[in-house]
Amino acid sequence: MRVLLDTNVILDVALQRPGLFEGSRRALEKCEDEGHELRVAWHTLSNLFYLLRKDRGSEKAVDFLRSLLTTCEVTSVGHADAIRAVDAGLNDFEDALQLTSAEACQASVIITRNKADFGTQNRIAVLTPEEFAPANTGPAI
C-alpha cells in the first residue's frame, strides 16, 4: 500500500508532541512493519524545515529531513497538479496540495491530523493516525 504522510503527522513524531506522538508513531511503525510505501509531498519538506528549525535549529532540522528521506519518497508533481490543487475547492490550500500529491503518486491513503479539511469527496482514503493504527486494547476475552 502507498501511504502519503501529512506534515502534521511527521511533526507529531519529530517534536514528540504530547497526546499526539503515540498515535503517529504507531502509524509509522505499522507502515514499516507491513512494508507500505511512504510518500511525502514536496512542500512538506519546506514546511518541516521551517517548523523544526524554529524548535531545534537548522542543523537538526536538516538531519531530520535527511533521515526522513531514507524512509519516504517525495511525490512527483508538476504544473497540472498545482492547477488541480488551486481548483480543488478545499478551504486549506496546503491540504489541497497534499491531496493532489497523493493523487499524483496513486496513494491508497493519506494519514493526517486534520481529516475534516480534506472534505468527503476524495478518491483516496483520509485517516487519522489512530484510525490507521488503533492502539492495542489488549487480548480479547
C-alpha positions in Angstrom: 0.0 0.0 0.0 1.2 3.5 -0.8 0.7 6.0 2.1 1.1 9.8 1.9 2.0 11.3 5.3 0.7 14.8 6.0 3.2 17.2 7.6 1.3 17.3 10.9 1.8 13.5 11.5 5.5 13.8 10.8 5.7 16.7 13.2 4.0 14.7 15.9 6.9 12.3 15.9 9.7 14.8 15.2 8.6 17.0 18.1 7.2 14.2 20.3 4.0 16.3 20.7 2.2 15.3 23.9 -1.1 13.4 23.2 -0.3 13.0 19.5 3.1 11.3 19.4 2.0 7.8 20.3 -0.7 7.6 17.6 1.5 8.9 14.9 4.4 6.7 16.0 2.1 3.6 15.8 1.0 4.6 12.3 4.6 4.9 11.1 5.6 1.6 12.8 2.6 -0.1 11.1 3.8 1.2 7.7 7.3 -0.1 8.4 6.1 -3.5 9.7 3.7 -4.1 6.8 6.1 -2.8 4.2 3.9 0.1 3.0 5.5 2.6 0.7 5.8 6.0 2.4 5.4 9.2 0.4 5.6 12.9 1.3 4.6 15.9 -0.7 7.4 18.2 -2.0 6.1 21.2 0.0 6.1 19.1 3.2 9.9 19.3 3.3 10.0 23.1 3.4 7.2 23.2 6.0 9.1 20.7 8.1 12.4 22.6 7.8 10.8 25.9 8.8 9.0 24.5 11.8 11.8 22.2 13.0 14.4 25.0 12.6 12.4 27.2 14.9 12.3 24.5 17.5 15.6 22.6 17.1 17.9 24.7 14.9 18.9 24.4 11.3 21.4 21.6 11.7 18.9 19.3 13.5 16.2 20.2 11.0 18.4 19.2 8.1 19.4 16.0 9.9 15.8 15.1 10.4 15.0 15.7 6.8 17.9 13.6 5.7 16.7 10.7 7.9 13.1 11.2 6.7 14.2 10.9 3.1 15.8 7.5 3.8 12.3 6.1 4.5 9.9 8.3 2.5 9.9 9.1 -1.2 8.9 12.6 -2.4 5.9 12.6 -4.8 6.5 13.8 -8.3 4.1 16.6 -9.1 4.0 19.4 -11.7 2.1 22.3 -13.1 -1.1 20.4 -13.8 -1.1 19.1 -10.2 -0.7 22.7 -8.9 -3.7 23.8 -11.0 -5.8 20.9 -9.7 -4.8 22.0 -6.1 -5.9 25.6 -6.8 -9.2 24.3 -8.2 -9.8 21.6 -5.6 -12.2 23.8 -3.6 -10.7 23.0 -0.2 -10.6 25.7 2.4 -6.9 25.0 3.2 -4.6 25.2 0.2 -1.9 23.2 1.9 -4.3 20.3 2.2 -5.2 20.7 -1.5 -1.5 20.3 -2.2 -1.4 17.2 -0.1 -4.4 15.7 -1.8 -3.1 16.3 -5.3 0.3 14.9 -4.3 -1.4 11.8 -3.0 -3.4 11.5 -6.3 -0.2 12.0 -8.3 1.6 9.2 -6.6 -1.5 7.0 -6.6 -1.6 6.7 -2.8 -4.2 4.5 -1.2 -4.4 6.6 2.0 -3.5 10.0 3.4 -2.6 9.9 7.1 -3.4 13.3 8.7 -4.4 15.1 11.9 -6.9 17.4 10.1 -9.0 14.9 8.3 -12.1 17.2 8.0 -10.1 19.7 6.0 -9.8 17.2 3.1 -13.6 17.1 2.5 -15.6 13.9 1.9 -15.5 13.5 -1.8 -12.0 12.0 -2.2 -10.9 9.0 -4.2 -8.2 8.4 -1.6 -9.0 7.4 2.0 -8.2 10.0 4.6 -7.5 8.7 8.0 -6.1 9.9 11.3 -3.1 8.0 12.7 -5.3 6.4 15.3 -7.8 5.2 12.6 -4.9 3.8 10.6 -3.2 2.1 13.5 -5.5 1.8 16.5 -4.0 1.3 20.0 -3.7 -2.3 21.1 -6.6 -2.7 23.5 -5.2 -6.0 24.8 -6.3 -9.5 24.2 -10.0 -10.3 23.5 -11.7 -12.0 26.3 
